[in-house]
Amino acid sequence: MPVKGTITWVSGPTVKAEGMSGARMYEMVYVGEERLIGEVIRLEGDNAYVQVYENTSGLSPGEPVYGTGSPLSVLLGPGLLGSIYDGVQRPLRAIAERVGPFVKRGVSVPPLDLERKWHFVPTAKQGQELEAGSVLGEVQETPLIKSSIMVPPTVRPGRLKYIAPEGEYTVQEAIAEIETKGGALEEIALSHRWPVRSPRPFSKRLDPVVPLITGQRVLDTLFCMAKGGTGCIPGAFGTGKCVTPETPVLLADGTLETIGSLFERLVGPSDALDSDAELLVKVEGLTVIGFDGVSFREFEASHIYRGKSRGLVEVRTSSGRSIRVTPSHKLLRLNPNTCAIEEVPACMLAQGDYLAMPRRLNIVAADYQEIPREALEGLRVDDPAAVKDLLRILLNKYGTLKALSSVLGISYDSLMGYWLGKNRPTYRLYMKIHELAGLTPTHRLRVCPTRGKTLTINPIIDEKFAELLGLLFSDGMIAGRSVRFFNNDPYLLERFQHLLSDVFGIRGVVKTFKTVRGVEVGSKAVVSLLKHLGFPASKKSRTAEVPRVILRSPDSVVASFLRGYLAGDGSFSKGILEIVSASPRLINGIGYLLTRLGILYTVSQKGRYSRLIISGVRELRTLFELILSEVPHLPLSKSVWSYVSSVGENRMTRDVVPLSPNFLIEALSAFSGRLKKTGFELYNYNKLGERPGTQMFLMTINTLGEELPSRMLIMAEALKNVFFDEVVDVKFIDGEFTVYDLTVPFVHNFVGGHIPSILHNTVTLHQLSKWSDAQVILHIGCGERGNEEAEVLKEFPELTDPYSGRPLMERTILIANTSNMPVSAREASIYTGTAIAEYYRDMGYDVLLVADSTSRWAEALREISGRLEEMPAEEGYPSYLASRLAEFYERAGRVEVLGKPQRVGSLTIVGAVSPPGGDFTEPVTTHTLRFVRVFWALDPTLAYTRHYPAVNWIMSYSAYVDTVAEWWRRVGPDWYELRSKLYSILRREEELLEIVRLLGPEALAPEENLVLDAARMIREGFLQQSAYDPVDSFCSPQKQFRMLRLFVMFYELALEAINRGVSLADVRSLPVISELLRAKYTIPNDKLEEFDKLEQRVKSELEGLRAPIPT
């Protein structure tokens, strides 16, 4: 009989209850008046300790605890595939329909749709002797998967007394009856329950001799996974990568908006904006600028997130950037030893590191902006002839003036006045007439206010308008109904008058205002227009910011605005151009505009003033050519040009590529003679501690080209768009902060910050789930951050199964457990997912279970253990951590399942571990490596040199190579030998590179240099694989074998040629090498006969090489 106890204390997700003497270990219980789901995890006398899988806030002593008499179980049956569950198998879609997007406490929804009918086809015969696991019939669960309805493992053997005919049944209806040998009748439905902690029984465990094919060459050929095997993927934590609410985000149209206001705009006032809970919102149509590893381009954000963080890290750089992010937020740092841009958590940065920052931003969506119509609300267009021409066009379209007046929303009498030229239409009406006519104004318009000067305007913000705005933002102000511009320079006053005439068709009055000369424009219409464009009516010096219309405009308009602003507010002395303002937003906006044009600068703050500096001959020359060359007689232009034309080219101390001397020696020592002729002195960088400037680095690339390592070539491309900014200070700020994040698929970063910076977000890689030839996939998000788990929930339903062309969700089940859910639910999600996976294994399917991440599960065990006051083991984890991990991975395997007909199924488990700081010696990682037989070591260095899959071939290993070799021999008889040879080349390369680092490349013999060449070809032509190329994204086993044989054949024949006396240079110059490297793209999986021709070419070219005849 189920027990009923009473809560005596509550500690987080753990509850102690008395009066539970009849309870059992791992019994499922309901806690409190709201009947929260829990599980008994310890018994002491009549006291039971319960871990609760829902939020225990508000739970108090004295509330009841109800036993169920049953262990925590899952409901197994048709309808699981395509579902998204939480850790205790509650369907999230059904919960959202019932109570909204937030899972409320105590909500109970059946795991399967109890009303849906499934078409059942019986296969067993009445009177047949059956045992546990025997198949009674089939249900087509999805177009991809046919589910077997099996006798549950708990049913004893017996005779099938009744089997339902073919038809439609719910999961609860009985479709069979078995009379056991003891005479008892067992009713069987389409579904049954199974305790999650109990492994489902099977008949016999089989050797893992069949590989799990992923289509990724590095995984299938070098570090193969077997069906029924266990594997581990290490990676850093993906949590907390957020920024503060005042951080600006650069949108694709060039405008800046703080992420906090962006969140409020997208979420809207109806959502729980004042709540402290995590909030994740799907967004559509939000396009930002992201960095793809080489250039900046547009990407669409999928979600926006808000949460809390305990503490921030502030990073300051030499250019004046100050970035406040959460400690685990990743920034892009240059690794000086590898010439690669890598992700590094902010908390791991140190003074002297170099971060990648935007050098130039290309805003593709920028276009000429129309003057806001509301800005000219009170003006009328004084051009009767043009108005009548437009009305004639519309008259032909709508037939009569009366019909047209209805379309325009004005009276017939008013329209007749416009037609006859007696009245003048408003500017807004005139532009509406243009739109209806399908035309864009191509000429300047005469507009007149009710009282005041007539203006002649261009309806768009062009270059002249932008320059005039720049002058006004620098030294202008609004005074009542007039606009004033102050400057003592006669040339600049005349320039202002000239622009005023070009833009508005008017001239101002030159006056002396106390001690300064200036121009006053008395026009209420101009004042109104400026206010609508964002010009402050008061306190301009402290509140001004770059107008949105300028941020959205093309580069030529941006340059013109900067020309006007610099002319009025810029000062130049001793090679330094300086701007000072009391408005930080204005300086930040000007910084973004300069970055649009590719001009580097430095900012600093002194008191309440912000200072922006541009120095260096190259930057000043670029500034003159793009901005000031239009006004060469301007005093500022003369000063800058005089300086850049008289001073020799110098190197900016900030614009450097800070590579280590060891890397430069390794990469360039073989070419030191050639480089010296171009002015590149390797000695200066090796012995004197100098760092190569960007221009010197690019000159090196131009001189040596393809002879250099590919990562240097990639860096050269990236340097067109980024520069490296030295970290000068890193400090931790303690406190409770609200933080935000954007989810940007594919690149997982976006440009933002008060001064343009690259901010990062992350997402779990799902290529293994998509491409593996497992028939059923379970993805468990265990303790994932809300925004990262949302990425999974968004991406999986959109993926297409590459084998069938159907949606991947038709053979996938997702279990979502986020970090803000009770930690105990992480353990439940692991066991729930494993029990469901075993269910499909018992049908005879090959199942892949991906758990991301088991480290968070281990953290949950540590917290619960602490609540129970258990004796901690290493690093505070419980002493039973290893046994729990072992129990989890032991449930993998390739087995012969119970029952008839005979079937073989497999469950492959791949767990992600997230060692803090990348420390593989911490307990979770070390214990995991004891129980798994495949280790895929992801290398961020490879990832940021665009080498995909980024699996480090030196650190990774597989213990299944020998067991699956027989399967591979059916693909290619000598697969095992060829694989060993190819891997030995890569291992030998690692040894030789160490010699090169110590002694230089001259210490290597020709055959050893051939090893380096062959390894490079293997890396680029075999291991590297494009996830986006339609031919290369998936490589069949047959193609993998042919490519493997091709590369090994080339190396062996080349080695024979070297031994015959052929020079290495002759081998390197063979035309067939480029074809060999392109074979992965040019030869599809279904045209393997092309490899025969390529192999013949390799043989003929290498065997045709002859050693030079000695003289």
HELIX and SHEET records of a PDB file:
HELIX    1   1 LEU A   92  VAL A   99  1                                   8    
HELIX    2   2 ARG A  217  ARG A  217  1                                   1    
HELIX    3   3 VAL A  218  LEU A  222  3                                   5    
HELIX    4   4 ILE A  259  VAL A  267  1                                   9    
HELIX    5   5 ALA A  346  MET A  348  5                                   3    
HELIX    6   6 ARG A  373  LEU A  376  5                                   4    
HELIX    7   7 PRO A  384  TYR A  398  1                                  15    
HELIX    8   8 LEU A  401  LEU A  408  1                                   8    
HELIX    9   9 TYR A  412  LEU A  420  1                                   9    
HELIX   10  10 TYR A  427  ALA A  437  1                                  11    
HELIX   11  11 GLU A  463  ASP A  475  1                                  13    
HELIX   12  12 PRO A  490  PHE A  504  1                                  15    
HELIX   13  13 LYS A  524  HIS A  532  1                                   9    
HELIX   14  14 LYS A  540  THR A  543  1                                   4    
HELIX   15  15 ARG A  548  LEU A  551  1                                   4    
HELIX   16  16 ASP A  555  ASP A  569  1                                  15    
HELIX   17  17 PRO A  584  ARG A  596  1                                  13    
HELIX   18  18 VAL A  617  LEU A  623  1                                   7    
HELIX   19  19 PHE A  624  LEU A  628  3                                   5    
HELIX   20  20 PRO A  635  SER A  646  1                                  12    
HELIX   21  21 PRO A  661  LEU A  668  1                                   8    
HELIX   22  22 SER A  669  PHE A  671  5                                   3    
HELIX   23  23 SER A  672  LYS A  677  1                                   6    
HELIX   24  24 LEU A  682  ASN A  686  1                                   5    
HELIX   25  25 THR A  694  LEU A  704  1                                  11    
HELIX   26  26 GLY A  705  GLU A  707  5                                   3    
HELIX   27  27 SER A  710  ALA A  718  1                                   9    
HELIX   28  28 GLN A  767  TRP A  771  1                                   5    
HELIX   29  29 GLY A  786  GLU A  795  1                                  10    
HELIX   30  30 PHE A  796  GLU A  798  5                                   3    
HELIX   31  31 LEU A  808  ARG A  811  5                                   4    
HELIX   32  32 SER A  824  ASP A  842  1                                  19    
HELIX   33  33 THR A  854  ARG A  867  1                                  14    
HELIX   34  34 GLU A  874  GLY A  876  5                                   3    
HELIX   35  35 LEU A  881  GLU A  890  1                                  10    
HELIX   36  36 PRO A  916  GLY A  918  5                                   3    
HELIX   37  37 PRO A  923  PHE A  931  1                                   9    
HELIX   38  38 PRO A  940  ALA A  943  1                                   4    
HELIX   39  39 VAL A  961  VAL A  971  1                                  11    
HELIX   40  40 TRP A  975  LEU A  999  1                                  25    
HELIX   41  41 PRO A 1001  ALA A 1003  5                                   3    
HELIX   42  42 PRO A 1006  ILE A 1018  1                                  13    
HELIX   43  43 ARG A 1019  LEU A 1023  3                                   5    
HELIX   44  44 PRO A 1037  ASN A 1059  1                                  23    
HELIX   45  45 LEU A 1064  ARG A 1068  1                                   5    
HELIX   46  46 VAL A 1072  THR A 1082  1                                  11    
HELIX   47  47 GLU A 1090  GLU A 1103  1                                  14    
SHEET    1   A 7 LYS A   4  SER A  11  0                                        
SHEET    2   A 7 THR A  14  GLU A  18 -1                                        
SHEET    3   A 7 ASN A  47  VAL A  52 -1                                        
SHEET    4   A 7 LEU A  36  GLU A  44 -1                                        
SHEET    5   A 7 GLU A  27  VAL A  31 -1                                        
SHEET    6   A 7 PRO A  64  PRO A  71 -1                                        
SHEET    7   A 7 LYS A   4  SER A  11 -1                                        
SHEET    1   B 2 SER A  73  LEU A  76  0                                        
SHEET    2   B 2 HIS A 192  PRO A 195 -1                                        
SHEET    1   C 8 ILE A  84  TYR A  85  0                                        
SHEET    2   C 8 THR A 812  THR A 818  1                                        
SHEET    3   C 8 VAL A 776  GLU A 784  1                                        
SHEET    4   C 8 ASP A 846  ASP A 852  1                                        
SHEET    5   C 8 VAL A 904  VAL A 913  1                                        
SHEET    6   C 8 THR A 230  PRO A 234  1                                        
SHEET    7   C 8 VAL A 934  PHE A 935  1                                        
SHEET    8   C 8 TYR A 957  SER A 958 -1                                        
SHEET    1   D 7 ILE A  84  TYR A  85  0                                        
SHEET    2   D 7 THR A 812  THR A 818  1                                        
SHEET    3   D 7 VAL A 776  GLU A 784  1                                        
SHEET    4   D 7 ASP A 846  ASP A 852  1                                        
SHEET    5   D 7 VAL A 904  VAL A 913  1                                        
SHEET    6   D 7 GLY A 893  GLU A 896 -1                                        
SHEET    7   D 7 LYS A 204  LEU A 206 -1                                        
SHEET    1   E 4 LYS A 146  MET A 150  0                                        
SHEET    2   E 4 VAL A 135  GLN A 140 -1                                        
SHEET    3   E 4 TRP A 118  PRO A 122 -1                                        
SHEET    4   E 4 GLY A 167  TYR A 169 -1                                        
SHEET    1   F 4 GLU A 129  LEU A 130  0                                        
SHEET    2   F 4 GLY A 158  ILE A 163 -1                                        
SHEET    3   F 4 ALA A 174  THR A 180 -1                                        
SHEET    4   F 4 LEU A 185  ALA A 189 -1                                        
SHEET    1   G 2 PRO A 248  LEU A 250  0                                        
SHEET    2   G 2 LEU A 256  THR A 258 -1                                        
SHEET    1   H 3 LEU A 279  LYS A 282  0                                        
SHEET    2   H 3 HIS A 303  THR A 317 -1                                        
SHEET    3   H 3 SER A 322  VAL A 325 -1                                        
SHEET    1   I 4 LEU A 279  LYS A 282  0                                        
SHEET    2   I 4 HIS A 303  THR A 317 -1                                        
SHEET    3   I 4 VAL A 722  THR A 743 -1                                        
SHEET    4   I 4 TYR A 354  PRO A 358 -1                                        
SHEET    1   J 2 THR A 287  PHE A 291  0                                        
SHEET    2   J 2 PHE A 296  GLU A 300 -1                                        
SHEET    1   K 2 LYS A 330  ASN A 335  0                                        
SHEET    2   K 2 ALA A 340  PRO A 345 -1                                        
SHEET    1   L 3 ARG A 380  VAL A 381  0                                        
SHEET    2   L 3 LEU A 445  CYS A 448 -1                                        
SHEET    3   L 3 LEU A 455  ILE A 457 -1                                        
SHEET    1   M 4 GLY A 476  ALA A 479  0                                        
SHEET    2   M 4 SER A 482  PHE A 486 -1                                        
SHEET    3   M 4 VAL A 516  GLY A 522 -1                                        
SHEET    4   M 4 VAL A 509  PHE A 513 -1                                        
SHEET    1   N 4 SER A 571  SER A 573  0                                        
SHEET    2   N 4 ILE A 576  SER A 581 -1                                        
SHEET    3   N 4 TYR A 609  SER A 615 -1                                        
SHEET    4   N 4 THR A 602  LYS A 606 -1                                        
SHEET    1   O 2 ASN A 749  GLY A 752  0                                        
SHEET    2   O 2 SER A 757  HIS A 760 -1                                        
END                                                                             
